Amino acid sequence: MAYRIPEDLRYSSTHEWARLEGDTVVVGITDYAQARLGDIVYVELPEVGESYAQGETFGVVESVKATSDLYAPMAGTVLAVNETLVDDPSAVNRDPYGEGWLVRFSISNAAEWEALLDAAAYAQLLEEGGH
């Protein structure tokens, strides 16, 4: 199956995507992750103002099949969370790179962006088994 992997994003090996917007980063889960999880029924997101290290768990996404932790692709402080997911968690399935975004972080260390996978490297990860 072919998954959408937008070229302008960066990716973590734990299947989060990151979009750089100035000195902030918008984060969500990838098309691969939402497809593997199945129908998402609940999203637990952090409070605005909470800070996370790169790789630290910042929330949880639950589907009819599984519960999966969400990991910060970059260190930062939460500036905004996607409140619409409280009432409509299926937006993550419908549009994981758009209306299904999860959080916006201020960036603590811009160098972490370069450590994330580009689209080609993420596609290679999926070809190798996805983990």
Backbone as CSV, one residue per row, in Angstrom:
resi,resn,N_x,N_y,N_z,CA_x,CA_y,CA_z,C_x,C_y,C_z
1,MET,0.841,-1.195,0.000,0.000,0.000,0.000,0.878,1.248,0.000
2,ALA,0.510,2.221,-0.779,1.265,3.472,-0.842,0.689,4.457,0.179
3,TYR,1.567,5.027,0.986,1.160,6.018,1.979,1.602,7.398,1.512
4,ARG,0.823,8.397,1.856,1.208,9.773,1.528,2.326,10.209,2.464
5,ILE,3.415,10.733,1.860,4.567,11.214,2.612,4.961,12.568,2.015
6,PRO,4.333,13.658,2.466,4.641,14.965,1.889,6.126,15.313,1.981
7,GLU,6.642,15.862,0.886,8.066,16.187,0.783,8.494,17.316,1.716
8,ASP,7.564,18.210,2.073,7.949,19.398,2.842,7.972,19.163,4.348
9,LEU,7.698,17.946,4.772,7.680,17.635,6.199,8.911,16.835,6.578
10,ARG,9.167,16.750,7.885,10.165,15.830,8.429,9.425,14.813,9.278
11,TYR,10.082,13.686,9.538,9.424,12.552,10.183,10.301,11.958,11.274
12,SER,9.648,11.363,12.277,10.359,10.622,13.315,10.193,9.131,13.032
13,SER,11.065,8.347,13.613,10.965,6.896,13.433,9.762,6.321,14.171
14,THR,9.132,7.134,15.032,7.926,6.716,15.749,6.654,7.187,15.039
15,HIS,6.802,7.669,13.799,5.683,7.978,12.886,4.925,9.253,13.205
16,GLU,5.630,10.227,13.798,5.089,11.580,13.872,5.687,12.391,12.726
17,TRP,4.924,13.376,12.245,5.457,14.315,11.259,5.619,15.673,11.909
18,ALA,6.487,16.487,11.318,6.746,17.831,11.821,6.800,18.799,10.641
19,ARG,6.115,19.934,10.790,6.157,20.988,9.778,6.686,22.249,10.441
20,LEU,7.811,22.727,9.942,8.435,23.927,10.477,7.684,25.155,9.978
21,GLU,7.304,26.032,10.899,6.643,27.296,10.572,7.306,28.380,11.399
22,GLY,8.342,28.981,10.842,9.110,29.985,11.579,9.854,29.321,12.727
23,ASP,9.624,29.816,13.948,10.290,29.228,15.117,9.361,28.279,15.870
24,THR,8.336,27.796,15.157,7.441,26.801,15.745,7.395,25.577,14.849
25,VAL,6.896,24.480,15.410,6.732,23.249,14.643,5.341,22.689,14.930
26,VAL,4.634,22.337,13.858,3.323,21.692,13.961,3.563,20.192,13.841
27,VAL,2.883,19.405,14.682,3.133,17.968,14.769,1.832,17.192,14.601
28,GLY,1.938,16.042,13.954,0.823,15.120,13.831,1.354,13.716,13.638
29,ILE,0.470,12.771,13.357,0.923,11.419,13.040,0.803,11.200,11.535
30,THR,1.615,10.324,11.026,1.685,10.111,9.586,0.501,9.312,9.053
31,ASP,0.372,9.352,7.749,-0.645,8.567,7.056,-0.466,7.086,7.388
32,TYR,0.787,6.624,7.413,1.082,5.229,7.774,0.549,4.926,9.178
33,ALA,0.828,5.820,10.141,0.417,5.578,11.528,-1.099,5.522,11.654
34,GLN,-1.797,6.471,11.028,-3.260,6.467,11.167,-3.855,5.241,10.484
35,ALA,-3.266,4.797,9.376,-3.776,3.610,8.683,-3.570,2.353,9.524
36,ARG,-2.401,2.261,10.161,-2.110,1.107,11.012,-3.008,1.068,12.242
37,LEU,-3.307,2.234,12.807,-4.148,2.297,14.003,-5.599,1.961,13.692
38,GLY,-6.070,2.353,12.531,-7.481,2.171,12.211,-8.288,3.363,12.691
39,ASP,-9.566,3.168,12.894,-10.461,4.278,13.241,-10.100,4.861,14.603
40,ILE,-9.678,6.124,14.599,-9.266,6.799,15.828,-10.507,7.302,16.548
41,VAL,-10.608,6.956,17.839,-11.796,7.285,18.620,-11.518,8.275,19.752
42,TYR,-10.231,8.511,20.058,-9.905,9.400,21.170,-8.470,9.893,21.019
43,VAL,-8.264,11.165,21.293,-6.920,11.744,21.283,-6.724,12.491,22.591
44,GLU,-5.656,12.158,23.307,-5.312,12.856,24.555,-4.120,13.745,24.255
45,LEU,-4.313,15.054,24.399,-3.267,16.013,24.072,-2.822,16.756,25.328
46,PRO,-1.628,17.340,25.294,-1.098,18.027,26.477,-1.756,19.387,26.687
47,GLU,-1.430,20.001,27.814,-1.891,21.354,28.106,-0.950,22.362,27.455
48,VAL,-1.490,23.478,27.004,-0.662,24.569,26.503,0.277,25.007,27.636
49,GLY,1.535,25.224,27.306,2.528,25.646,28.292,3.407,24.520,28.794
50,GLU,3.010,23.263,28.567,3.845,22.136,28.982,5.034,22.006,28.033
51,SER,6.168,21.590,28.577,7.380,21.442,27.772,7.790,19.983,27.700
52,TYR,8.386,19.622,26.569,8.787,18.236,26.324,10.169,18.196,25.694
53,ALA,10.918,17.161,26.047,12.192,16.892,25.393,11.925,16.113,24.110
54,GLN,12.870,16.151,23.195,12.731,15.363,21.967,12.584,13.892,22.342
55,GLY,11.567,13.231,21.767,11.334,11.824,22.038,10.466,11.535,23.243
56,GLU,10.127,12.570,24.002,9.292,12.380,25.196,7.818,12.243,24.793
57,THR,7.066,11.436,25.536,5.649,11.235,25.264,4.871,12.503,25.607
58,PHE,4.082,12.998,24.646,3.277,14.198,24.904,1.776,13.934,24.849
59,GLY,1.376,12.733,24.467,-0.052,12.440,24.397,-0.292,11.007,23.980
60,VAL,-1.560,10.705,23.733,-1.975,9.346,23.385,-3.051,9.437,22.310
61,VAL,-3.008,8.497,21.385,-4.086,8.364,20.411,-4.643,6.949,20.550
62,GLU,-5.977,6.859,20.623,-6.627,5.555,20.779,-7.488,5.278,19.565
63,SER,-7.400,4.033,19.102,-8.258,3.602,18.003,-9.053,2.397,18.468
64,VAL,-9.886,1.887,17.587,-10.647,0.695,17.931,-9.728,-0.510,18.105
65,LYS,-8.516,-0.432,17.556,-7.587,-1.565,17.613,-6.507,-1.431,18.675
66,ALA,-6.056,-0.189,18.949,-4.869,-0.035,19.792,-4.799,1.354,20.408
67,THR,-3.953,1.473,21.420,-3.598,2.760,22.006,-2.124,2.983,21.715
68,SER,-1.787,4.183,21.288,-0.409,4.474,20.904,0.043,5.795,21.512
69,ASP,1.229,5.795,22.110,1.795,7.034,22.636,2.215,7.936,21.490
70,LEU,2.207,9.238,21.758,2.678,10.248,20.821,3.992,10.804,21.359
71,TYR,4.995,10.926,20.497,6.324,11.360,20.914,6.694,12.674,20.239
72,ALA,7.267,13.587,21.009,7.674,14.886,20.477,8.848,14.709,19.511
73,PRO,8.685,15.097,18.247,9.792,14.970,17.304,10.907,15.980,17.565
74,MET,10.561,17.072,18.251,11.533,18.089,18.634,11.182,18.574,20.035
75,ALA,12.190,19.024,20.772,11.948,19.590,22.097,11.245,20.926,21.956
76,GLY,10.346,21.216,22.897,9.690,22.506,22.860,8.576,22.620,23.870
77,THR,7.924,23.771,23.835,6.810,24.077,24.719,5.543,24.148,23.877
78,VAL,4.471,23.552,24.387,3.204,23.521,23.660,2.615,24.933,23.583
79,LEU,2.392,25.387,22.355,1.763,26.687,22.119,0.273,26.549,21.844
80,ALA,-0.105,25.438,21.198,-1.513,25.218,20.844,-1.746,23.729,20.665
81,VAL,-2.975,23.315,20.945,-3.393,21.942,20.664,-4.629,22.021,19.772
82,ASN,-4.848,20.984,18.995,-5.986,20.944,18.077,-7.235,20.528,18.846
83,GLU,-7.945,21.527,19.364,-9.121,21.290,20.203,-10.238,20.572,19.450
84,THR,-10.285,20.706,18.125,-11.367,20.085,17.370,-11.305,18.564,17.447
85,LEU,-10.140,18.016,17.784,-10.008,16.557,17.863,-10.739,15.968,19.064
86,VAL,-11.060,16.788,20.054,-11.821,16.306,21.206,-13.176,15.772,20.728
87,ASP,-13.840,16.542,19.871,-15.155,16.161,19.368,-15.090,15.359,18.080
88,ASP,-13.967,15.468,17.349,-13.862,14.821,16.042,-12.484,14.182,15.859
89,PRO,-12.172,13.151,16.679,-10.850,12.526,16.558,-10.616,11.871,15.203
90,SER,-11.686,11.554,14.469,-11.528,10.909,13.165,-10.891,11.832,12.130
91,ALA,-10.749,13.125,12.446,-10.034,14.039,11.538,-8.606,13.554,11.303
92,VAL,-8.044,12.874,12.294,-6.687,12.335,12.142,-6.665,11.282,11.035
93,ASN,-7.708,10.483,10.930,-7.799,9.501,9.851,-8.040,10.165,8.502
94,ARG,-8.959,11.120,8.474,-9.347,11.764,7.213,-8.226,12.598,6.612
95,ASP,-7.529,13.354,7.461,-6.573,14.346,6.963,-5.411,14.485,7.950
96,PRO,-4.548,13.448,8.043,-3.502,13.464,9.072,-2.506,14.620,8.941
97,TYR,-2.342,15.162,7.731,-1.372,16.241,7.523,-2.021,17.624,7.513
98,GLY,-3.330,17.679,7.653,-4.044,18.953,7.619,-4.863,19.143,8.868
99,GLU,-6.195,18.943,8.746,-7.083,19.203,9.880,-6.834,18.251,11.049
100,GLY,-6.099,17.169,10.832,-5.808,16.220,11.898,-4.503,16.484,12.638
101,TRP,-3.937,17.696,12.468,-2.727,18.028,13.228,-3.005,17.912,14.728
102,LEU,-1.953,17.718,15.521,-2.145,17.486,16.955,-1.744,18.679,17.815
103,VAL,-0.480,19.094,17.729,0.017,20.176,18.585,0.962,21.084,17.805
104,ARG,1.139,22.298,18.345,2.146,23.239,17.856,3.092,23.519,19.022
105,PHE,4.380,23.333,18.776,5.419,23.575,19.784,6.256,24.784,19.396
106,SER,6.711,25.555,20.398,7.823,26.468,20.148,9.069,25.585,20.162
107,ILE,10.065,25.925,19.383,11.244,25.068,19.236,12.314,25.456,20.250
108,SER,12.826,24.462,20.971,13.909,24.696,21.929,15.277,24.573,21.274
109,ASN,15.386,23.673,20.284,16.677,23.402,19.653,16.474,23.173,18.161
110,ALA,16.732,24.194,17.366,16.489,24.110,15.918,17.323,23.018,15.253
111,ALA,18.444,22.652,15.835,19.309,21.618,15.252,18.606,20.266,15.206
112,GLU,17.612,20.054,16.080,16.889,18.785,16.089,16.133,18.559,14.781
113,TRP,15.769,19.641,14.079,15.068,19.516,12.799,15.906,18.683,11.832
114,GLU,17.210,18.952,11.787,18.094,18.255,10.851,18.226,16.772,11.184
115,ALA,17.975,16.411,12.424,18.093,15.008,12.843,16.864,14.190,12.452
116,LEU,15.761,14.859,12.098,14.560,14.134,11.695,14.724,13.584,10.279
117,LEU,13.928,12.596,9.955,13.994,11.962,8.635,13.318,12.839,7.587
118,ASP,13.924,12.933,6.408,13.223,13.584,5.312,12.273,12.567,4.679
119,ALA,11.503,12.988,3.693,10.478,12.116,3.111,11.082,10.830,2.545
120,ALA,12.216,10.944,1.856,12.848,9.756,1.262,13.310,8.783,2.336
121,ALA,13.895,9.297,3.408,14.369,8.433,4.491,13.200,7.777,5.218
122,TYR,12.106,8.522,5.393,10.922,7.935,6.033,10.314,6.846,5.154
123,ALA,10.245,7.095,3.848,9.732,6.071,2.918,10.591,4.811,2.996
124,GLN,11.901,4.989,3.122,12.822,3.851,3.246,12.537,3.091,4.541
125,LEU,12.286,3.805,5.630,11.954,3.172,6.906,10.711,2.282,6.755
126,LEU,9.704,2.793,6.067,8.470,2.017,5.878,8.733,0.780,5.026
127,GLU,9.553,0.930,3.997,9.878,-0.202,3.139,10.598,-1.307,3.927
128,GLU,11.334,-0.887,4.953,12.108,-1.834,5.752,11.274,-2.449,6.876
129,GLY,9.996,-2.142,6.929,9.143,-2.763,7.921,8.454,-1.822,8.858
130,GLY,8.747,-0.538,8.766,7.993,0.459,9.513,8.400,0.697,10.949
131,HIS,9.458,0.022,11.426,9.801,0.245,12.836,11.206,0.775,12.944
